Amino acid sequence: MQQAPPVTYPLGRARVAVFSTLIVWVAGLVAVNLWLTQSDISPWRQSLSQGLLVVCGLAAVRCCMNLPTGQLAWTGQQWFWTSTQGQSEGALLVCLDLQNVLLVRFRPLPGRALWLWVERGRRPERWLELRRAVHARRRPSPVRTESALAQTK
């Protein structure tokens, strides 16, 4: 089996992340409004539920505005994430594969993990190369154990 070729892929604010966040917030809006119209609750509970809905909407907007942007690079041996904060080496795990969209978790060697949405539309001509790289198994580095050394003698 051949190793996946090196590839660099740009990441920006993912439309799928923004769209799915909007859908979840609208579903919450509908649920709260149905609950308010179907039940006889006190005005303070109505105000509290609507206030929480607004807070959740603002938090969703903030999360969408702060989605990581940069470049994901596979060298053939290692993954790198490059952003305005610099470059870091790490491991990549595919968490969701929707064929044209990937949700991956990049875990840098020092630091906390990043959740990255990768969309085909950013660079369609490199999409298949990126998919090969994220799904390729890393070849283990040859480790010589005592039993392996004894067999070679």
C-alpha positions as CSV (number, residue, x, y, z in Angstrom):
1,M,0.0,0.0,0.0
2,Q,1.3,3.4,-1.0
3,Q,1.5,6.3,1.4
4,A,-0.9,9.2,0.8
5,P,0.8,12.1,-1.1
6,P,1.6,15.4,0.6
7,V,-1.2,17.9,0.4
8,T,-2.0,21.4,1.8
9,Y,-5.6,22.4,2.1
10,P,-7.1,25.8,3.1
11,L,-9.7,26.1,5.8
12,G,-12.0,29.0,6.5
13,R,-15.4,29.7,8.0
14,A,-17.3,26.6,7.0
15,R,-20.8,27.1,5.6
16,V,-21.9,23.8,6.9
17,A,-21.0,24.7,10.5
18,V,-22.8,28.1,10.2
19,F,-25.9,26.5,8.6
20,S,-26.1,23.6,11.1
21,T,-25.8,26.1,14.0
22,L,-28.6,28.2,12.5
23,I,-30.8,25.1,12.1
24,V,-30.3,24.1,15.7
25,W,-31.1,27.6,16.9
26,V,-34.2,27.9,14.8
27,A,-35.4,24.5,16.1
28,G,-34.9,25.9,19.6
29,L,-36.8,29.0,18.7
30,V,-39.7,26.9,17.4
31,A,-39.7,24.7,20.4
32,V,-39.7,27.6,22.9
33,N,-42.5,29.3,21.0
34,L,-44.6,26.2,20.8
35,W,-44.1,25.7,24.6
36,L,-45.1,29.3,25.3
37,T,-48.3,29.0,23.2
38,Q,-49.3,25.6,24.6
39,S,-48.7,26.2,28.3
40,D,-50.1,28.6,30.8
41,I,-46.9,29.8,32.5
42,S,-46.0,32.9,34.4
43,P,-44.6,35.9,32.6
44,W,-41.2,35.7,34.3
45,R,-40.7,32.2,32.9
46,Q,-41.7,33.4,29.4
47,S,-39.2,36.2,29.7
48,L,-36.5,33.9,31.0
49,S,-37.0,31.4,28.2
50,Q,-36.9,34.1,25.5
51,G,-33.8,35.7,27.2
52,L,-32.0,32.3,27.2
53,L,-32.9,31.9,23.5
54,V,-31.3,35.2,22.7
55,V,-28.2,34.4,24.8
56,C,-27.9,31.0,22.9
57,G,-28.3,32.8,19.6
58,L,-25.5,35.3,20.5
59,A,-23.3,32.5,21.7
60,A,-23.9,30.6,18.4
61,V,-23.0,33.8,16.4
62,R,-19.8,34.2,18.4
63,C,-18.8,30.5,17.8
64,C,-19.4,30.8,14.1
65,M,-17.3,34.0,13.9
66,N,-14.5,32.3,15.8
67,L,-14.2,29.2,13.7
68,P,-10.5,28.4,13.1
69,T,-9.1,29.5,9.7
70,G,-5.7,28.4,8.3
71,Q,-4.1,25.6,6.4
72,L,-4.0,21.9,7.1
73,A,-1.0,20.2,5.7
74,W,0.0,16.5,5.3
75,T,3.7,16.0,4.6
76,G,3.4,12.3,3.9
77,Q,4.5,11.6,7.5
78,Q,2.9,14.2,9.7
79,W,0.0,16.6,10.0
80,F,0.5,20.4,10.4
81,W,-1.9,23.2,11.2
82,T,-0.9,26.7,10.2
83,S,-2.8,29.8,11.3
84,T,-2.1,33.4,12.2
85,Q,-0.9,32.1,15.6
86,G,1.8,30.0,13.9
87,Q,2.3,26.4,12.9
88,S,1.9,23.3,15.0
89,E,2.5,19.6,14.4
90,G,-0.1,17.1,15.6
91,A,-2.4,14.2,15.0
92,L,-5.6,14.2,12.9
93,L,-8.8,12.2,13.5
94,V,-11.8,12.1,11.2
95,C,-14.9,12.4,13.3
96,L,-17.6,12.9,10.6
97,D,-17.3,12.2,6.9
98,L,-20.1,13.5,4.7
99,Q,-18.2,13.0,1.4
100,N,-18.0,16.7,0.6
101,V,-17.5,17.9,4.2
102,L,-15.3,16.5,6.9
103,L,-15.3,17.3,10.6
104,V,-11.8,16.5,12.0
105,R,-10.1,16.9,15.3
106,F,-6.6,18.2,15.1
107,R,-4.6,17.5,18.3
108,P,-1.4,19.5,18.4
109,L,1.5,18.0,20.3
110,P,1.5,20.9,22.8
111,G,-2.0,22.4,23.3
112,R,-5.6,21.6,23.1
113,A,-7.5,20.0,20.2
114,L,-9.1,22.0,17.4
115,W,-12.3,21.0,15.7
116,L,-12.0,21.8,12.0
117,W,-14.7,21.7,9.3
118,V,-13.1,20.9,6.0
119,E,-15.2,21.6,2.9
120,R,-14.6,20.4,-0.7
121,G,-15.5,23.8,-2.1
122,R,-12.3,25.5,-0.7
123,R,-10.1,23.7,-3.2
124,P,-12.0,21.0,-5.2
125,E,-8.9,20.0,-7.3
126,R,-7.1,18.9,-4.1
127,W,-10.1,17.3,-2.3
128,L,-9.4,13.7,-3.3
129,E,-5.8,14.0,-2.2
130,L,-6.9,15.4,1.2
131,R,-9.4,12.6,1.6
132,R,-6.7,10.0,0.8
133,A,-4.4,11.6,3.4
134,V,-7.0,11.8,6.2
135,H,-8.1,8.2,5.7
136,A,-4.6,6.8,5.2
137,R,-3.1,4.7,7.9
138,R,0.2,5.9,9.1
139,R,3.0,3.4,8.6
140,P,4.5,2.5,11.9
141,S,8.2,3.4,12.2
142,P,10.3,0.3,12.3
143,V,11.0,-0.6,15.9
144,R,13.6,-3.2,16.5
145,T,12.8,-5.3,19.5
146,E,15.0,-7.8,21.2
147,S,13.1,-10.7,19.6
148,A,13.4,-9.1,16.2
149,L,17.2,-8.7,16.7
150,A,17.5,-12.3,17.8
151,Q,15.7,-13.5,14.7
152,T,18.1,-11.6,12.4
153,K,21.2,-13.2,14.0
